[in-house]
Amino acid sequence: MVRASNPGPVDPAIDAAALLRRVGFFGLFVIVPVAAQVARRAVVILAPIAIVLLVLAGALDGKYRPLRPALARLLGAPAFLAGLLVVLWSVLSLVWTPFLGPATERLLNLAATIALTLAGFLALPDRMRSANLYLLPLGVAAAATLAILLGLFGDTLRGGSDEDNTLDRGLILLALLAWPSVAWLRSRGRDVEALAVLLLVSGALVLAPNMTQLLALAVGALAFALTSYRPSLGTTITAGLIAVLLVAAPLLPFVARPIGIAVAGPVAPTVLTLKSWQKVVTTEPVRLVTGHGFETARRGRLVNLLPVNAPTTLLFELWYELGIVGALAAAYALFGCVKRAGRQAPALVPGAMAAFAAAFTIACVGVGLTAMWWVTSLSIAVLVFVAVERGQFRTRRPKASLLRAANDA
C-alpha cells in the first residue's frame, strides 16, 4: 500500500523567495538583453531592478552568502585589492581633476553600481537551479532574433527613426552574454544548441551598422578556440595580452602610427587620432605618473583640454585620467581575474576567456572608460558567469542501474 508523503509545513517566505528569484533571473537573462535592443537606457534601468529582486529573494530564504566571510575572502585576493586601489586612486584624483562636480557624481554612480553588483554576487545561491540558467540562452537567442529583425527591417519597425546607437549598445551586451550562454550549454552537453545560439548572435552582429561587436565576437572566438585546445595556454595568453596592452598603452601610438600611415595614408582618421595621442604623451610626460584626474578624458574634449579626435578607448583614457598608478593596478587586477576565472569549473574556462577577450576588445575599440551603460553591462556579464559557475555542482545525471533496481525489488 502506497502512503501519501507528508511534505511538511509550507513556508510562505520560501515560496515568495523562489518566485522573486525566478522573476529576477527572467529579468536579468531575458528581459534585459531583449529590451536593450530597442531601448537606450534599458540596461541601466532594468538590470538594477532584477538584481534587487535577487537580493530580496536571498534575504527571504536566507540563501545569501554571509557578508563578513565573503568580504574576508575578497580582501585576501590580490586581484581584488588591486581593483580596490584603482577605486581609491580615482577618489584621490578628485583633488586635481578640473571637473570636480561631474567627476564626483560619476564616481558615486560607479560606486553604487559596484556595490549593487557585490550585493547580487552575495545573493546568488551556492547551487543554481538548471531551470533558471536555461533562461540565459533563451534570452540571448530571443535578443539575437530581435536584433536580426531590426537589422533587416529596422526602418520599418522603428518608423524610420535613427536608433543605431541604441542597437549598438544592445548588440554589445549580446556579444558579452553570448559566451556564458555557450559555456552553460556546453557544460550540459548541449553542443548543438550552443552552436545555434552562437550562429544567431553572429547573424545579428553581421547585420549591425558598427563592426565593433563583430570584431569582439571574433576575438572572443579565437580565445575560446585556443583555450579549448590548450586551457593553460589560452588563459595565459589572454591574461598576458590584456596586462601588456594596459601597461604599454602610451607606447602604442608610436608603434601603430607608422603602420597606419603606410596602410591608410597620413590623413586617415585613425592616423590623426594616433597623432593626437602621441601629442598628449610627449607634451605632458609628468602627467603619465598622476594622470589628469577622474572624468577629464570625457569632459576635456568639450573645453578644448583635449583634441576633439583624441581616442575614446580604455587604453588612452585610463592612462590620461589615472596615470601609471591606475594603469598598473588595473593591469594587475585584470591579470589576476583572468588567471583565476573558472578554476572551480574547468568546463567554463574557454567561455570565460572568450568573454574577457570580447569585453576587452570592445573597451579598446572605443566604448570609453566610465560610461554607465557599459559598466552596468560588465556587471551583468560578471553576475551571469558567477551564476553559471554555481550551476556546475552536478555535471551529469546519475544513471539508473537495472541490476540495482532488481536487487532492491
C-alpha positions, 0 to 999 in steps of 0.5 A: 500500500502506497502512503501519501508523503507528508511534505511538511509545513509550507513556508510562505517566505520560501515560496515568495523567495523562489518566485522573486528569484525566478522573476529576477533571473527572467529579468536579468537573462531575458528581459534585459538583453531583449529590451536593450535592443530597442531601448537606450537606457534599458540596461541601466534601468532594468538590470538594477531592478532584477538584481534587487529582486535577487537580493530580496529573494536571498534575504527571504530564504536566507540563501545569501552568502554571509557578508563578513566571510565573503568580504574576508575572502575578497580582501585576501585576493590580490586581484581584488585589492588591486581593483580596490586601489584603482577605486581609491586612486580615482577618489584621490584624483578628485583633488586635481581633476578640473571637473570636480562636480561631474567627476564626483557624481560619476564616481558615486554612480560607479560606486553604487553600481559596484556595490549593487553588483557585490550585493547580487554576487552575495545573493546568488545561491551556492547551487543554481537551479538548471531551470533558471540558467536555461533562461540565459540562452533563451534570452540571448537567442530571443535578443539575437532574433530581435536584433536580426529583425531590426537589422533587416527591417529596422526602418520599418519597425522603428518608423524610420527613426535613427536608433543605431546607437541604441542597437549598438549598445544592445548588440554589445551586451549580446556579444558579452552574454553570448559566451556564458550562454555557450559555456552553460550549454556546453557544460550540459552537453548541449553542443548543438544548441550552443552552436545555434545560439552562437550562429544567431548572435553572429547573424545579428552582429553581421547585420549591425551598422558598427563592426565593433561587436563583430570584431569582439565576437571574433576575438572572443572566438579565437580565445575560446578556440585556443583555450579549448585546445590548450586551457593553460595556454589560452588563459595565459595568453589572454591574461598576458595580452590584456596586462601588456596592452594596459601597461604599454598603452602610451607606447602604442601610438608610436608603434601603430602610427607608422603602420597606419600611415603606410596602410591608410595614408597620413590623413586617415582618421585613425592616423590623426587620432594616433597623432593626437595621442602621441601629442598628449604623451610627449607634451605632458610626460609628468602627467603619465605618473598622476594622470589628469584626474577622474572624468577629464578624458570625457569632459576635456574634449568639450573645453578644448583640454583635449583634441576633439579626435583624441581616442575614446578607448580604455587604453588612452583614457585610463592612462590620461585620467589615472596615470601609471598608478591606475594603469598598473593596478588595473593591469594587475587586477585584470591579470589576476581575474583572468588567471583565476576565472573558472578554476572551480569549473574547468568546463567554463574556462574557454567561455570565460576567456572568450568573454574577457577577450570580447569585453576587452576588445570592445573597451579598446575599440572605443566604448570609453572608460566610465560610461554607465551603460557599459559598466552596468553591462560588465556587471551583468556579464560578471553576475551571469558567469558567477551564476553559471559557475554555481550551476556546475555542482552536478555535471551529469545525471546519475544513471539508473542501474537495472541490476540495482533496481532488481536487487532492491525489488 
